[in-house]
Every structure is written in structure tokens, then in C-alpha cells.
Amino acid sequence: MFRRAFWFTTGAAAGVWATTKVQRKIRSLAPDALAVRAAGKAVEGGHRLRDFALDVRAGMAQRETELKDALGLSAPAEPPRDELPARPGPRQLGAVRPGRPIPSTYTYDRKEDH
């Protein structure tokens, strides 16, 4: 009697465990889950690529400084790239002056419509 109850309980537990594992796997292979996982991997790859590019730029700047020091070159300091140059003023139309009508390229001849 105890033997049967033991094996029945063991089988039920194994069935619940297997069903849970299969359901989790099915949910992880659903299109929504795959899309979320792919998007996460793409973002992670983008961050790695950005970090690599920043490391390369830092290495290039360091090497450039080393080469300039070794060759005795002293270049004038460049303005920081973060500062933008002053914007030019608004453009003035040469044909339009205060007090004059704006020239038009359209003719308002009613005969053209027929």
C-alpha cells in the first residue's frame, strides 16, 4: 500500500515538474519573447560597440599626443567640438525691400484657366 502511494506521488510530482518545464520552454520560444530577447541583445551589442569606439578614440588621441611629443610638433590648440560657431543672421532677400511689393512668379490671368 505504501509502495503504491509512494510511486503515485513520485509520478504525479514528475508529471507536474515536466509540464512546468515544457510550458516555460514554450513561453520562451514564443514570438514576443524572442523579439524581446533579440532587442535586448541588439541594445547590448550597441553598447559594446559604443564602448569600443570610445576606447579607440581615446587610444588614437593618446597616440597622437605621444607622436607629437616625440616629433617636437606643437600644434595650436583647437577649439572644443562641443562649442558651436555663432549662427549667421537671417538671410536678406535682395529683391525685397521695405515699401516694395514682393515680386511674384505667378500671373493671375483668368484666360489661362480655360
BABA-207485 format. One record per residue (C-alpha): residue number from 1; residue in three letters; x, y, z. Coordinates in steps of 0.5 Angstrom, whole numbers. Layout:
// residues N
<node num="NUM" residuo="ALA" x="X" y="Y" z="Z"/>
...
//
This chain:
// residues 114
<node num="1" residuo="MET" x="0" y="0" z="0"/>
<node num="2" residuo="PHE" x="5" y="5" z="2"/>
<node num="3" residuo="ARG" x="9" y="3" z="-4"/>
<node num="4" residuo="ARG" x="4" y="5" z="-9"/>
<node num="5" residuo="ALA" x="2" y="11" z="-5"/>
<node num="6" residuo="PHE" x="10" y="13" z="-6"/>
<node num="7" residuo="TRP" x="10" y="11" z="-13"/>
<node num="8" residuo="PHE" x="4" y="15" z="-15"/>
<node num="9" residuo="THR" x="6" y="21" z="-11"/>
<node num="10" residuo="THR" x="13" y="21" z="-15"/>
<node num="11" residuo="GLY" x="10" y="20" z="-21"/>
<node num="12" residuo="ALA" x="5" y="26" z="-20"/>
<node num="13" residuo="ALA" x="11" y="30" z="-18"/>
<node num="14" residuo="ALA" x="15" y="28" z="-24"/>
<node num="15" residuo="GLY" x="9" y="30" z="-29"/>
<node num="16" residuo="VAL" x="8" y="37" z="-25"/>
<node num="17" residuo="TRP" x="15" y="38" z="-26"/>
<node num="18" residuo="ALA" x="16" y="36" z="-33"/>
<node num="19" residuo="THR" x="9" y="40" z="-35"/>
<node num="20" residuo="THR" x="12" y="46" z="-32"/>
<node num="21" residuo="LYS" x="19" y="46" z="-35"/>
<node num="22" residuo="VAL" x="15" y="45" z="-42"/>
<node num="23" residuo="GLN" x="11" y="51" z="-41"/>
<node num="24" residuo="ARG" x="17" y="55" z="-39"/>
<node num="25" residuo="LYS" x="20" y="53" z="-46"/>
<node num="26" residuo="ILE" x="14" y="54" z="-50"/>
<node num="27" residuo="ARG" x="14" y="61" z="-47"/>
<node num="28" residuo="SER" x="21" y="63" z="-48"/>
<node num="29" residuo="LEU" x="20" y="61" z="-55"/>
<node num="30" residuo="ALA" x="14" y="65" z="-57"/>
<node num="31" residuo="PRO" x="15" y="70" z="-62"/>
<node num="32" residuo="ASP" x="14" y="76" z="-57"/>
<node num="33" residuo="ALA" x="19" y="73" z="-52"/>
<node num="34" residuo="LEU" x="24" y="72" z="-58"/>
<node num="35" residuo="ALA" x="23" y="79" z="-60"/>
<node num="36" residuo="VAL" x="25" y="82" z="-53"/>
<node num="37" residuo="ARG" x="31" y="78" z="-53"/>
<node num="38" residuo="ALA" x="33" y="80" z="-59"/>
<node num="39" residuo="ALA" x="32" y="87" z="-58"/>
<node num="40" residuo="GLY" x="36" y="86" z="-51"/>
<node num="41" residuo="LYS" x="42" y="83" z="-55"/>
<node num="42" residuo="ALA" x="42" y="89" z="-60"/>
<node num="43" residuo="VAL" x="42" y="94" z="-55"/>
<node num="44" residuo="GLU" x="47" y="90" z="-51"/>
<node num="45" residuo="GLY" x="51" y="90" z="-58"/>
<node num="46" residuo="GLY" x="50" y="97" z="-59"/>
<node num="47" residuo="HIS" x="53" y="99" z="-52"/>
<node num="48" residuo="ARG" x="59" y="95" z="-53"/>
<node num="49" residuo="LEU" x="60" y="98" z="-60"/>
<node num="50" residuo="ARG" x="60" y="105" z="-57"/>
<node num="51" residuo="ASP" x="65" y="103" z="-51"/>
<node num="52" residuo="PHE" x="70" y="100" z="-57"/>
<node num="53" residuo="ALA" x="69" y="106" z="-61"/>
<node num="54" residuo="LEU" x="71" y="111" z="-55"/>
<node num="55" residuo="ASP" x="77" y="107" z="-53"/>
<node num="56" residuo="VAL" x="79" y="107" z="-60"/>
<node num="57" residuo="ARG" x="78" y="115" z="-60"/>
<node num="58" residuo="ALA" x="82" y="115" z="-53"/>
<node num="59" residuo="GLY" x="88" y="111" z="-56"/>
<node num="60" residuo="MET" x="88" y="115" z="-62"/>
<node num="61" residuo="ALA" x="88" y="122" z="-58"/>
<node num="62" residuo="GLN" x="94" y="119" z="-53"/>
<node num="63" residuo="ARG" x="98" y="116" z="-59"/>
<node num="64" residuo="GLU" x="97" y="123" z="-63"/>
<node num="65" residuo="THR" x="100" y="126" z="-57"/>
<node num="66" residuo="GLU" x="106" y="121" z="-56"/>
<node num="67" residuo="LEU" x="108" y="122" z="-63"/>
<node num="68" residuo="LYS" x="107" y="130" z="-63"/>
<node num="69" residuo="ASP" x="112" y="130" z="-57"/>
<node num="70" residuo="ALA" x="117" y="125" z="-60"/>
<node num="71" residuo="LEU" x="117" y="129" z="-66"/>
<node num="72" residuo="GLY" x="117" y="136" z="-63"/>
<node num="73" residuo="LEU" x="111" y="139" z="-66"/>
<node num="74" residuo="SER" x="107" y="144" z="-62"/>
<node num="75" residuo="ALA" x="100" y="145" z="-66"/>
<node num="76" residuo="PRO" x="96" y="151" z="-64"/>
<node num="77" residuo="ALA" x="90" y="149" z="-59"/>
<node num="78" residuo="GLU" x="84" y="147" z="-63"/>
<node num="79" residuo="PRO" x="77" y="150" z="-60"/>
<node num="80" residuo="PRO" x="73" y="144" z="-57"/>
<node num="81" residuo="ARG" x="68" y="141" z="-61"/>
<node num="82" residuo="ASP" x="62" y="142" z="-56"/>
<node num="83" residuo="GLU" x="62" y="149" z="-58"/>
<node num="84" residuo="LEU" x="58" y="151" z="-64"/>
<node num="85" residuo="PRO" x="60" y="157" z="-68"/>
<node num="86" residuo="ALA" x="56" y="163" z="-68"/>
<node num="87" residuo="ARG" x="50" y="163" z="-72"/>
<node num="88" residuo="PRO" x="49" y="167" z="-78"/>
<node num="89" residuo="GLY" x="44" y="173" z="-78"/>
<node num="90" residuo="PRO" x="38" y="172" z="-82"/>
<node num="91" residuo="ARG" x="38" y="172" z="-90"/>
<node num="92" residuo="GLN" x="36" y="178" z="-93"/>
<node num="93" residuo="LEU" x="33" y="178" z="-100"/>
<node num="94" residuo="GLY" x="36" y="182" z="-105"/>
<node num="95" residuo="ALA" x="30" y="184" z="-109"/>
<node num="96" residuo="VAL" x="25" y="185" z="-103"/>
<node num="97" residuo="ARG" x="26" y="192" z="-100"/>
<node num="98" residuo="PRO" x="21" y="195" z="-95"/>
<node num="99" residuo="GLY" x="16" y="199" z="-98"/>
<node num="100" residuo="ARG" x="16" y="195" z="-105"/>
<node num="101" residuo="PRO" x="12" y="189" z="-106"/>
<node num="102" residuo="ILE" x="14" y="182" z="-106"/>
<node num="103" residuo="PRO" x="15" y="180" z="-114"/>
<node num="104" residuo="SER" x="11" y="174" z="-116"/>
<node num="105" residuo="THR" x="13" y="169" z="-121"/>
<node num="106" residuo="TYR" x="5" y="167" z="-122"/>
<node num="107" residuo="THR" x="1" y="171" z="-127"/>
<node num="108" residuo="TYR" x="-7" y="172" z="-125"/>
<node num="109" residuo="ASP" x="-9" y="172" z="-132"/>
<node num="110" residuo="ARG" x="-16" y="169" z="-132"/>
<node num="111" residuo="LYS" x="-15" y="167" z="-139"/>
<node num="112" residuo="GLU" x="-10" y="161" z="-137"/>
<node num="113" residuo="ASP" x="-15" y="157" z="-134"/>
<node num="114" residuo="HIS" x="-19" y="156" z="-140"/>
//
